Amino acid sequence: MTAILETLGLKAFYGPVQALHGVDFVVEEGGVTALLGANGAGKTTVLRAISMMIRREGEVRFRGAPMSARATEDVARLGVAHVPDGRGTFTDLTVDENLRLGAYTRKDRQAVKADFERVFSYFPRIAERRHQQAGTLSGGEQQMLAISRALLLRPSLLLLDEPSFGLAPLIVAEIFRILREINKRDGVSLLIVEQNANLALDLADRAYLIETGEVVIGGAAQTIRDDDSVRRAYLGY
Amino acid sequence: MEFLHQFASGLALGGIYAIMALALVMIYQATQLVNFAQGEMAMFSTYLAWQMIDSGQPYWLAFIVTVLISFVGGMGIERIVVRPFAKAPILASVIVFIGLSFIFNALAGWLYGYSIQSFDTPFNGRPWFGNVYMSAHESGSVLVTFVVLALVYAFFRFTPLGLALRASAQNPVSARLVGVRVGWMLAMGWGLAAAIGAVAGMMAAPIVYLDPNMMGGILLYAFAGAVLGGIDNPWGAVVGGFVVGVMENIVGAYLVGAEVKLSVALVIIIGVLVVKPSGLFGRRIVARV
């Protein structure tokens, strides 16, 4: 299998403070990679570094070549959609306008239309709320909206920052079921950051454990899940 | 009769304040900064129009060219002068804006002189709709105001670019994540503000006459209108601009006289800030401390 995304010695900085100290990981083409770890380990920072929202060093390879982006906008235009922590809803705009922004960079109108339909088939509730102000949606609906918006970019790689955060278990299960479908049916590769290791390992084929800005252990999700000592020490279940 | 006359010409002036207020709000929404140079930029644009008309160009050609030049100029000012201070403290930006206003004022004085010039109006003859309460220019100016407001509304409401501008103002991080070039959107916001400011200047000049200080009072009234309507709400600011224009005329005519009516604007600003700081239609910002 080839890698759609690969980092080599990824370092990242918040102002003068270094938050990542050389992180290496791989997302396979069509695969799902999970980044696990406690609060403050640097999982979100990895996603921000990939999207160039913060200063980074080291190499980020996208589709086998160094990523040619100079700013966050360029990363998105390469087909890397990022569902940020806090969901990044445009709260004053309508749901429909949020979705249209997702497709902002695209010129293929017919395909965009089809993608709207596809997204609505995943999340019928978003279709129902289409003309509502996005800020009035519930947390779960805003998470669905954020994923929908990202899908309308027609990404080849989707970065997800804690999609389960603050949501009821039933809604989380629903969202993860749809993420699996997005991966399997649409062939979108996923890089998912999660605190809920059980959930993420279920979906992922590769997993990496991050602690204080470094990868502690990484490999096939199955191996990580079956390793009792890792599970007890880091994942707490 | 006299009251209606005062009311109607207040509406005409109010329209000018309304589009200036809209220009202020446009930049405020994107940057949380008030562009104190907005008035002088509009004044300078008006001189450009005056120069073109003076050299024999038809009025509407000069009008359109001025709006286009102002748009490009506004974008240029953002990219060259304002952008470097994007991460600086607010006070630094305020000083930059004040400096810009001095530069344009001095530049206009140097290029065109400080003597007062008359400025043509394209609206001659009888006022439109046979109304007796407004001059021809006033009624034409109200019409132009509404056309500008309708165009701005349609742009922001119905075009993808307008949507991207709104998104950039509201949540620049998320806008970048969907691929919007937020930096260009900021520049475009400045361009639009400069362009509609130019319209305000050209509509105001036949009334207040053209000189390098012509926009001083107008900017103050526009600011009062924006504060009254809510500085974070464009349509509130437009309504505020109209209200201030009418109030100014009526208070000036019946209460305080023309000499001190500029202080009406200051009274409005202070009154609003004391009684309802968010303005009539603004959103109250609650900060967690």
Interface residues (C-beta under 8 A of the other chain):
Chain A: S51 M53 A71 T72 E73 A76 R77 A81 H82 P84 G88 T89 F90 T91 D92 L93 E97 R100 L101 G102 Y104 T105 R149 L153
Chain B: P160 L163 A164 R166 A167 Q170 N171 V173 S174 A175 R176 L177 V178 G179 V180 R181 V182
